[in-house]
Amino acid sequence: MKQNYNTRFGYIATLLCILFFQFSNAQIAASVTVSNPIPGAPADYTFKYTLATDLPYIGPGPANYLFDFNIDTDVSPAGGYPVKFTGTETASNFVVKRNGVALTSTTDYTVSFSNNNVSERVRVYITTLINLVAGDELEVTISGVFSNPLALEKYVFSFETYHLGPPFPAAVDSFQATFQNATNTIYMADTTPNTLTDYTFLYTTSTALASNERLFSLDKGAILPASYIDFQTTTLSAANVIVELNGTPLTFGSDYTATGSGTQILIDALIALPAGSILKVELKQLITNPTGGEYTIPFQTTSDLFQDAVYVGSIVTVSDNATNTLADYTFKYQTMTDIPSASNTRIFNLDLSDISPAYPNFANSGATASVKLNGVLLDPSYYTFSISTTLNNIAITVNKQFLSAGAKFVVTINQAITNPSTLGAYDFTFKTGYMQVVFVPSFAVIFNEYKSFQGSVNIGGTLSSSDFDQVGFTYYPNPINNDILYVKSPVVIKNVTVYNIVGQLVYNASPNAMESVINLASKAKGVYFVKLISENNDTKTLKVIKN
C-alpha cells in the first residue's frame, strides 16, 4: 500500500511498529478441539480464543482479520498436515461465533484463502465486517476440510488476528493452542529384546474419573504371552512416572500419585478427569522387554479397559508357507526415531536382494497392500504402493508426512511374494528411508536408510496357531445373567483364573478338561477378565460382563 510520510513521521511510524510487535508477539492461550482425534481421521477443528485488543470494521478496502491461520507454517511440528485446503471449500465449511452467537457469512464476516510459493492453498483468513472489542470470545469451526496427521504427537497451532489497514499491516493478537493426536496404543523407546526401556501408553477415557480413582493400572500377569520379567521396584516418582492430560503435563503428588511392585504399576488421579480425557502415561526404565515377538498388553482405568500389541524386535508372517505358493506377507515393526517430513519417504522398503536365502522374483499382477499405523487402518490416499519387477523392489511411500518415534506399523503385502521351492528358514531385511535424486557426479536415485528391521519365516513347516483359536472354541453367555459362564475348548483347559476390573484375582480353578463351568455367583456385577491356559501352555483372555 502506498504511504506518503515525511522523514519525521516515518521514524515515528517505524518506532510504533517496533513497539507494536513487541507487545503483540506474546502469544495468548487459546484452545483447539478436534471432533475425532484418531490419526488420519477426517475431523472438525474448533478454535476458541478471547480478543485482547479491539478489532473494528475498517472497510471497505483495508480490513481487519478476526482469524488468520496458515496450516503450512503455523503448526508445529512441521509436516503433520501435508494435505492443504482443497480449493473446493465454501462458506458452509466455516462457522464463526461471537460470545456464543453464530455470526452470518458475508454480512458479519468473509472467508478468503491464499497460496504458498508452490501454489498450495494453505492460508485461510476471515475478515470482520462488524466491530469486535477486547473481551469478545470468538469461536471458529472448520469442518469437512482437514484430516488429522498420522503421528501420535502433540501439535501446537499458532494463529492471530490481523490489522491490514494503515499505518502498517501487523498482527494484533497472537494465540496458541495445543492438540494431542491420539489413539489407544502402547509403544517403546527401544524395541530390542531383553532391554530395560521406556514404555508409553496413550489412551482416551470413555468414562469420567473422580478424584482418587484409578487412571492407570498395569498388571504383569495379564500380559500375553507370559514372558515379561518382574517390573523394576524403584520408588515411583515424577522422574519415572510422567502423566499428560490433553497434551498438558500433570504434577506428581498434586494431580496424581503412583505405587508399584514387581508385578503391578498403579496410578491414581488426585483430580477429577472428564470423559474423553486424552491421557499419556510414560513409564521410564521400569519395564524390561522380553524375548522377541508380539505381546498383548492390557491396561485399564477404574472403568475402562484397553489393550494393544507391542512388537519386541520385528515380525514377519506368511499366510501360507507352502513351497512355490503366491502368498500374503505381513510385516510388523515399530520405529524408534522420528521420520522427518521429507518428499518420497518410504515407510516400507523391501528389496529382493534383502531376503536370504534367495526368493523368486516379485510379482505385481493383482498385488495390493494395506497399512495399519498404531492400530488404525490408513486410507490408501495417505500412501503409494509400488512394485518394480525390474528392480525387484516393493515400496510404500508417503509424501511430506512427519511421523514421530513410536510409529507402529503393520504392513501387509498381498499376492506379490512367491514362496521359494526349498524348505527352511528365510531372513527378511526391510527398511524405512527416503529416495533422493542426485546429479553429481552423475544422475542417480539413492535410497537413504532411516532404520532397518529383520524378521524370518519358515517355509514348508507347520504354521502355529493358538489352541484356543481353533474351530470348536466357544464361551457363553456374555453378558452373564445367571452367575455361570461356560467355556468349551478343542483342547484341554489346564487352568482358569478370573480378575476383576482393578486386577484382583477372584477365581482360580484347574479343570484339566475340555469344558469349564465358571461360577461367579458370589461376585459383584461388573467387568471381569477370564484367563485360560491350555495343556500346551497357550493362553487366551476373555472380557466378560456380569449383570
VEXZA-744284 format. One line per field, with one value per residue (C-alpha): x, y, z; chain; residue number from 0; residue in three letters. Coordinates in steps of 0.2 Angstrom, whole numbers, plus 5000, padded with zeros to 4 digits. Layout:
N
x	X/...
y	Y/...
z	Z/...
cadena	A/...
num	NUM/...
residuo	ala/...
end
This chain:
547
x	5000/5007/5011/5016/5025/5039/5055/5050/5033/5042/5054/5038/5029/5044/5046/5027/5029/5043/5034/5018/5026/5035/5018/5008/5020/5016/5005/4989/4982/4968/4960/4958/4946/4945/4929/4939/4957/4961/4977/4972/4953/4943/4939/4931/4943/4936/4947/4942/4950/4947/4952/4964/4963/4948/4946/4934/4927/4938/4932/4929/4947/4959/4952/4954/4956/4947/4956/4972/4979/4992/4992/5009/5019/5008/5008/5022/5030/5030/5024/5009/4997/5003/4986/4981/4965/4957/4951/4933/4929/4914/4907/4897/4914/4916/4906/4911/4903/4905/4901/4891/4881/4883/4888/4882/4893/4895/4886/4897/4912/4920/4932/4947/4962/4980/4993/5011/5025/5021/5003/4996/4981/4987/4981/4964/4959/4942/4938/4927/4913/4907/4916/4924/4930/4943/4935/4924/4925/4927/4925/4930/4925/4932/4923/4924/4942/4955/4961/4972/4990/4997/5010/5005/5011/5006/5003/5004/4993/4998/4985/4981/4970/4977/4976/4979/4974/4986/4998/5005/5000/5003/4997/4985/4983/4993/4986/4992/4983/4988/4980/4985/4983/4978/4973/4973/4991/5007/5025/5043/5058/5068/5061/5077/5073/5079/5082/5076/5067/5053/5035/5022/5003/4991/4973/4956/4944/4926/4920/4924/4936/4933/4947/4956/4950/4962/4968/4981/4983/4996/4997/5011/5001/4989/5002/5001/5012/5018/5036/5039/5050/5045/5044/5058/5054/5062/5052/5039/5041/5039/5055/5049/5030/5025/5007/5000/4981/4976/4994/4997/5009/5001/5010/5016/5009/4996/4987/4992/5001/5009/5013/5021/5028/5037/5020/5009/5010/4996/4992/4978/4971/4970/4959/4943/4945/4931/4925/4935/4951/4967/4980/4998/5007/5026/5035/5053/5065/5053/5049/5061/5057/5055/5062/5057/5039/5022/5014/4997/4997/4980/4979/4964/4957/4943/4930/4939/4949/4962/4974/4987/5000/5018/5032/5048/5060/5051/5040/5037/5022/5016/4998/5003/5020/5019/5033/5030/5015/5010/5006/5002/5016/5014/5027/5026/5038/5040/5051/5062/5067/5057/5054/5055/5043/5053/5047/5047/5048/5047/5039/5042/5055/5059/5072/5073/5092/5087/5079/5091/5092/5086/5067/5059/5056/5042/5025/5014/4999/4985/4996/4989/4994/4987/4994/4990/4998/4996/4981/4972/4970/4976/4966/4976/4976/4989/5002/5008/5011/5023/5031/5046/5049/5064/5072/5063/5058/5042/5039/5026/5029/5021/5025/5030/5022/5030/5030/5036/5046/5035/5025/5020/5016/5008/5011/5003/5008/4995/4999/5016/5029/5030/5037/5053/5054/5066/5061/5069/5071/5072/5078/5070/5078/5066/5069/5062/5070/5069/5073/5085/5089/5107/5115/5134/5145/5131/5112/5107/5092/5098/5089/5094/5090/5082/5081/5082/5072/5074/5062/5061/5048/5049/5044/5037/5035/5019/5010/5007/4991/4984/4975/4960/4959/4955/4937/4927/4931/4917/4911/4893/4883/4891/4884/4882/4864/4863/4880/4888/4900/4903/4919/4921/4938/4945/4960/4962/4960/4973/4970/4956/4959/4947/4952/4940/4942/4955/4966/4962/4961/4944/4943/4956/4952/4961/4948/4960/4946/4939/4925/4924/4910/4914/4903/4903/4888/4897/4905/4898/4891/4904/4918/4929/4944/4945/4962/4963/4979/4979/4988/5001/5003/4994/4984/4968/4960/4941/4932/4915/4902/4891/4874
y	5000/5017/5028/5047/5050/5063/5058/5063/5054/5039/5037/5038/5025/5014/5016/5012/4997/4990/4993/4986/4970/4969/4970/4959/4945/4937/4923/4921/4905/4898/4881/4869/4855/4841/4831/4814/4814/4797/4799/4800/4803/4817/4829/4846/4859/4872/4886/4896/4912/4929/4946/4956/4971/4979/4974/4986/4985/4997/4993/4994/4992/4989/4975/4968/4949/4940/4924/4921/4904/4895/4876/4876/4887/4889/4871/4863/4850/4854/4841/4835/4842/4838/4839/4858/4866/4858/4873/4867/4875/4886/4897/4882/4874/4888/4894/4909/4913/4929/4926/4910/4918/4912/4926/4927/4924/4939/4950/4949/4941/4934/4919/4920/4910/4912/4900/4897/4898/4881/4886/4875/4883/4884/4900/4905/4922/4928/4947/4955/4966/4971/4980/4967/4973/4967/4953/4946/4927/4920/4903/4897/4880/4872/4857/4845/4851/4843/4825/4823/4820/4802/4805/4802/4819/4835/4848/4867/4879/4897/4909/4928/4942/4954/4973/4976/4995/5010/5015/4997/4979/4970/4956/4962/4947/4931/4915/4897/4881/4863/4847/4829/4817/4801/4783/4769/4762/4757/4760/4758/4769/4754/4738/4727/4711/4709/4728/4739/4754/4767/4762/4775/4772/4784/4782/4791/4788/4785/4787/4802/4798/4806/4811/4796/4784/4774/4782/4768/4750/4738/4720/4710/4694/4700/4702/4688/4678/4677/4681/4698/4698/4707/4726/4737/4740/4758/4770/4778/4797/4812/4806/4789/4791/4805/4809/4821/4826/4833/4837/4846/4839/4835/4836/4821/4822/4835/4829/4811/4798/4781/4765/4749/4732/4719/4714/4730/4748/4759/4777/4786/4803/4817/4827/4824/4819/4821/4808/4810/4814/4810/4803/4799/4789/4787/4774/4777/4762/4752/4738/4726/4719/4700/4690/4695/4693/4700/4703/4709/4721/4725/4741/4750/4764/4761/4760/4757/4743/4745/4733/4734/4724/4728/4722/4717/4716/4715/4701/4693/4681/4672/4667/4651/4644/4630/4630/4638/4647/4665/4671/4686/4693/4704/4714/4721/4734/4750/4765/4771/4788/4802/4800/4818/4827/4824/4820/4802/4795/4776/4769/4751/4746/4728/4723/4705/4705/4708/4691/4677/4663/4670/4671/4671/4687/4698/4698/4714/4707/4709/4714/4725/4732/4738/4748/4750/4764/4762/4751/4762/4756/4770/4776/4772/4791/4793/4782/4775/4756/4751/4736/4736/4719/4726/4732/4718/4731/4733/4750/4760/4779/4794/4812/4826/4817/4819/4803/4803/4789/4775/4774/4756/4748/4733/4732/4718/4714/4703/4692/4699/4687/4669/4656/4648/4629/4624/4621/4631/4647/4663/4680/4697/4714/4728/4747/4764/4779/4791/4792/4806/4811/4817/4824/4825/4816/4808/4805/4793/4788/4784/4776/4784/4772/4778/4761/4743/4729/4710/4695/4677/4665/4646/4639/4621/4619/4619/4636/4638/4644/4646/4631/4642/4649/4633/4628/4622/4635/4645/4653/4659/4668/4686/4696/4683/4684/4669/4668/4654/4656/4640/4638/4624/4621/4609/4606/4603/4618/4617/4632/4646/4662/4677/4695/4710/4727/4733/4717/4707/4688/4682/4665/4651/4633/4619/4609/4599/4596/4602/4611/4623/4629/4645/4650/4669/4669/4677/4690/4708/4714/4722/4718/4703/4696/4677/4670/4652/4641/4626/4609/4616/4632/4643/4657/4667/4681/4684/4700/4696/4706/4700/4708
z	5000/4995/5010/5010/5026/5028/5037/5054/5053/5045/5061/5072/5062/5062/5081/5084/5073/5083/5100/5092/5088/5105/5114/5102/5099/5116/5112/5121/5127/5117/5114/5099/5100/5087/5084/5081/5087/5079/5067/5049/5053/5045/5059/5063/5071/5083/5088/5104/5109/5118/5110/5120/5108/5099/5081/5072/5055/5044/5027/5013/5007/5021/5033/5050/5051/5065/5061/5051/5050/5039/5040/5031/5043/5059/5065/5075/5072/5054/5041/5051/5038/5021/5014/5011/5008/4993/4984/4985/5002/5004/5017/5024/5029/5042/5057/5067/5084/5095/5113/5109/5095/5077/5065/5047/5032/5020/5032/5048/5040/5024/5021/5010/5005/4999/4992/4996/4984/4976/4973/4988/4996/5014/5022/5027/5034/5040/5038/5051/5044/5061/5076/5088/5105/5118/5128/5114/5115/5097/5090/5073/5067/5051/5046/5032/5027/5037/5041/5056/5054/5056/5070/5089/5093/5102/5089/5093/5082/5081/5074/5075/5072/5059/5055/5037/5036/5038/5045/5043/5042/5058/5070/5083/5095/5093/5100/5103/5106/5108/5101/5105/5091/5100/5098/5111/5109/5118/5111/5117/5117/5112/5104/5107/5116/5134/5136/5150/5142/5142/5139/5133/5135/5126/5128/5129/5143/5139/5157/5169/5184/5201/5212/5220/5206/5196/5180/5175/5181/5173/5179/5173/5175/5162/5148/5135/5131/5149/5146/5155/5170/5185/5184/5192/5210/5210/5220/5209/5207/5195/5187/5181/5180/5169/5165/5152/5151/5134/5130/5146/5159/5176/5193/5203/5221/5217/5201/5203/5213/5209/5218/5211/5214/5204/5196/5196/5192/5198/5196/5205/5200/5213/5202/5193/5174/5162/5150/5134/5143/5132/5144/5140/5153/5152/5162/5162/5164/5174/5161/5153/5136/5135/5120/5103/5097/5098/5115/5120/5135/5143/5155/5162/5172/5186/5172/5155/5148/5135/5126/5112/5104/5105/5094/5103/5088/5071/5065/5048/5045/5029/5026/5018/5020/5007/4994/4977/4983/4980/4997/5008/5019/5035/5042/5060/5067/5077/5074/5087/5079/5070/5052/5046/5034/5018/5000/4994/5012/5012/5027/5020/5008/5003/4990/4984/4987/5006/5008/5012/5005/4988/4984/4967/4958/4964/4955/4953/4944/4956/4970/4984/5001/5017/5031/5049/5059/5078/5076/5063/5046/5034/5020/5004/4999/5013/5004/4987/4985/4971/4964/4952/4944/4935/4951/4962/4975/4985/4992/5002/5001/5010/5005/5017/5032/5049/5059/5077/5086/5091/5075/5075/5058/5051/5033/5023/5005/4996/4981/4977/4985/4980/4992/4987/4982/4996/5013/5028/5037/5027/5034/5028/5030/5026/5029/5031/5022/5008/4989/4984/4966/4963/4948/4954/4949/4938/4939/4951/4963/4980/4994/5011/5025/5042/5050/5045/5053/5052/5053/5047/5041/5040/5023/5022/5041/5051/5054/5073/5080/5097/5104/5108/5090/5083/5077/5092/5105/5112/5128/5134/5139/5138/5147/5161/5168/5179/5188/5177/5162/5151/5141/5128/5120/5107/5119/5137/5148/5162/5172/5173/5183/5184/5188/5192/5184/5197/5193/5209/5207/5211/5204/5201/5195/5187/5177/5166/5154/5138/5146/5161/5171/5180/5194/5198/5210/5224/5213/5211/5195/5183/5171/5173/5164/5162/5158/5151/5150/5139/5141/5129/5139/5126/5134/5130/5139/5138/5144/5151/5160/5174/5176
cadena	A/A/A/A/A/A/A/A/A/A/A/A/A/A/A/A/A/A/A/A/A/A/A/A/A/A/A/A/A/A/A/A/A/A/A/A/A/A/A/A/A/A/A/A/A/A/A/A/A/A/A/A/A/A/A/A/A/A/A/A/A/A/A/A/A/A/A/A/A/A/A/A/A/A/A/A/A/A/A/A/A/A/A/A/A/A/A/A/A/A/A/A/A/A/A/A/A/A/A/A/A/A/A/A/A/A/A/A/A/A/A/A/A/A/A/A/A/A/A/A/A/A/A/A/A/A/A/A/A/A/A/A/A/A/A/A/A/A/A/A/A/A/A/A/A/A/A/A/A/A/A/A/A/A/A/A/A/A/A/A/A/A/A/A/A/A/A/A/A/A/A/A/A/A/A/A/A/A/A/A/A/A/A/A/A/A/A/A/A/A/A/A/A/A/A/A/A/A/A/A/A/A/A/A/A/A/A/A/A/A/A/A/A/A/A/A/A/A/A/A/A/A/A/A/A/A/A/A/A/A/A/A/A/A/A/A/A/A/A/A/A/A/A/A/A/A/A/A/A/A/A/A/A/A/A/A/A/A/A/A/A/A/A/A/A/A/A/A/A/A/A/A/A/A/A/A/A/A/A/A/A/A/A/A/A/A/A/A/A/A/A/A/A/A/A/A/A/A/A/A/A/A/A/A/A/A/A/A/A/A/A/A/A/A/A/A/A/A/A/A/A/A/A/A/A/A/A/A/A/A/A/A/A/A/A/A/A/A/A/A/A/A/A/A/A/A/A/A/A/A/A/A/A/A/A/A/A/A/A/A/A/A/A/A/A/A/A/A/A/A/A/A/A/A/A/A/A/A/A/A/A/A/A/A/A/A/A/A/A/A/A/A/A/A/A/A/A/A/A/A/A/A/A/A/A/A/A/A/A/A/A/A/A/A/A/A/A/A/A/A/A/A/A/A/A/A/A/A/A/A/A/A/A/A/A/A/A/A/A/A/A/A/A/A/A/A/A/A/A/A/A/A/A/A/A/A/A/A/A/A/A/A/A/A/A/A/A/A/A/A/A/A/A/A/A/A/A/A/A/A/A/A/A/A/A/A/A/A/A/A/A/A/A/A/A/A/A/A/A/A/A/A/A/A/A/A/A/A/A/A/A/A/A/A/A/A/A/A/A/A/A/A/A/A/A/A/A/A/A/A/A/A/A/A/A/A/A/A/A/A/A/A/A/A/A/A/A
num	0/1/2/3/4/5/6/7/8/9/10/11/12/13/14/15/16/17/18/19/20/21/22/23/24/25/26/27/28/29/30/31/32/33/34/35/36/37/38/39/40/41/42/43/44/45/46/47/48/49/50/51/52/53/54/55/56/57/58/59/60/61/62/63/64/65/66/67/68/69/70/71/72/73/74/75/76/77/78/79/80/81/82/83/84/85/86/87/88/89/90/91/92/93/94/95/96/97/98/99/100/101/102/103/104/105/106/107/108/109/110/111/112/113/114/115/116/117/118/119/120/121/122/123/124/125/126/127/128/129/130/131/132/133/134/135/136/137/138/139/140/141/142/143/144/145/146/147/148/149/150/151/152/153/154/155/156/157/158/159/160/161/162/163/164/165/166/167/168/169/170/171/172/173/174/175/176/177/178/179/180/181/182/183/184/185/186/187/188/189/190/191/192/193/194/195/196/197/198/199/200/201/202/203/204/205/206/207/208/209/210/211/212/213/214/215/216/217/218/219/220/221/222/223/224/225/226/227/228/229/230/231/232/233/234/235/236/237/238/239/240/241/242/243/244/245/246/247/248/249/250/251/252/253/254/255/256/257/258/259/260/261/262/263/264/265/266/267/268/269/270/271/272/273/274/275/276/277/278/279/280/281/282/283/284/285/286/287/288/289/290/291/292/293/294/295/296/297/298/299/300/301/302/303/304/305/306/307/308/309/310/311/312/313/314/315/316/317/318/319/320/321/322/323/324/325/326/327/328/329/330/331/332/333/334/335/336/337/338/339/340/341/342/343/344/345/346/347/348/349/350/351/352/353/354/355/356/357/358/359/360/361/362/363/364/365/366/367/368/369/370/371/372/373/374/375/376/377/378/379/380/381/382/383/384/385/386/387/388/389/390/391/392/393/394/395/396/397/398/399/400/401/402/403/404/405/406/407/408/409/410/411/412/413/414/415/416/417/418/419/420/421/422/423/424/425/426/427/428/429/430/431/432/433/434/435/436/437/438/439/440/441/442/443/444/445/446/447/448/449/450/451/452/453/454/455/456/457/458/459/460/461/462/463/464/465/466/467/468/469/470/471/472/473/474/475/476/477/478/479/480/481/482/483/484/485/486/487/488/489/490/491/492/493/494/495/496/497/498/499/500/501/502/503/504/505/506/507/508/509/510/511/512/513/514/515/516/517/518/519/520/521/522/523/524/525/526/527/528/529/530/531/532/533/534/535/536/537/538/539/540/541/542/543/544/545/546
residuo	met/lys/gln/asn/tyr/asn/thr/arg/phe/gly/tyr/ile/ala/thr/leu/leu/cys/ile/leu/phe/phe/gln/phe/ser/asn/ala/gln/ile/ala/ala/ser/val/thr/val/ser/asn/pro/ile/pro/gly/ala/pro/ala/asp/tyr/thr/phe/lys/tyr/thr/leu/ala/thr/asp/leu/pro/tyr/ile/gly/pro/gly/pro/ala/asn/tyr/leu/phe/asp/phe/asn/ile/asp/thr/asp/val/ser/pro/ala/gly/gly/tyr/pro/val/lys/phe/thr/gly/thr/glu/thr/ala/ser/asn/phe/val/val/lys/arg/asn/gly/val/ala/leu/thr/ser/thr/thr/asp/tyr/thr/val/ser/phe/ser/asn/asn/asn/val/ser/glu/arg/val/arg/val/tyr/ile/thr/thr/leu/ile/asn/leu/val/ala/gly/asp/glu/leu/glu/val/thr/ile/ser/gly/val/phe/ser/asn/pro/leu/ala/leu/glu/lys/tyr/val/phe/ser/phe/glu/thr/tyr/his/leu/gly/pro/pro/phe/pro/ala/ala/val/asp/ser/phe/gln/ala/thr/phe/gln/asn/ala/thr/asn/thr/ile/tyr/met/ala/asp/thr/thr/pro/asn/thr/leu/thr/asp/tyr/thr/phe/leu/tyr/thr/thr/ser/thr/ala/leu/ala/ser/asn/glu/arg/leu/phe/ser/leu/asp/lys/gly/ala/ile/leu/pro/ala/ser/tyr/ile/asp/phe/gln/thr/thr/thr/leu/ser/ala/ala/asn/val/ile/val/glu/leu/asn/gly/thr/pro/leu/thr/phe/gly/ser/asp/tyr/thr/ala/thr/gly/ser/gly/thr/gln/ile/leu/ile/asp/ala/leu/ile/ala/leu/pro/ala/gly/ser/ile/leu/lys/val/glu/leu/lys/gln/leu/ile/thr/asn/pro/thr/gly/gly/glu/tyr/thr/ile/pro/phe/gln/thr/thr/ser/asp/leu/phe/gln/asp/ala/val/tyr/val/gly/ser/ile/val/thr/val/ser/asp/asn/ala/thr/asn/thr/leu/ala/asp/tyr/thr/phe/lys/tyr/gln/thr/met/thr/asp/ile/pro/ser/ala/ser/asn/thr/arg/ile/phe/asn/leu/asp/leu/ser/asp/ile/ser/pro/ala/tyr/pro/asn/phe/ala/asn/ser/gly/ala/thr/ala/ser/val/lys/leu/asn/gly/val/leu/leu/asp/pro/ser/tyr/tyr/thr/phe/ser/ile/ser/thr/thr/leu/asn/asn/ile/ala/ile/thr/val/asn/lys/gln/phe/leu/ser/ala/gly/ala/lys/phe/val/val/thr/ile/asn/gln/ala/ile/thr/asn/pro/ser/thr/leu/gly/ala/tyr/asp/phe/thr/phe/lys/thr/gly/tyr/met/gln/val/val/phe/val/pro/ser/phe/ala/val/ile/phe/asn/glu/tyr/lys/ser/phe/gln/gly/ser/val/asn/ile/gly/gly/thr/leu/ser/ser/ser/asp/phe/asp/gln/val/gly/phe/thr/tyr/tyr/pro/asn/pro/ile/asn/asn/asp/ile/leu/tyr/val/lys/ser/pro/val/val/ile/lys/asn/val/thr/val/tyr/asn/ile/val/gly/gln/leu/val/tyr/asn/ala/ser/pro/asn/ala/met/glu/ser/val/ile/asn/leu/ala/ser/lys/ala/lys/gly/val/tyr/phe/val/lys/leu/ile/ser/glu/asn/asn/asp/thr/lys/thr/leu/lys/val/ile/lys/asn
end
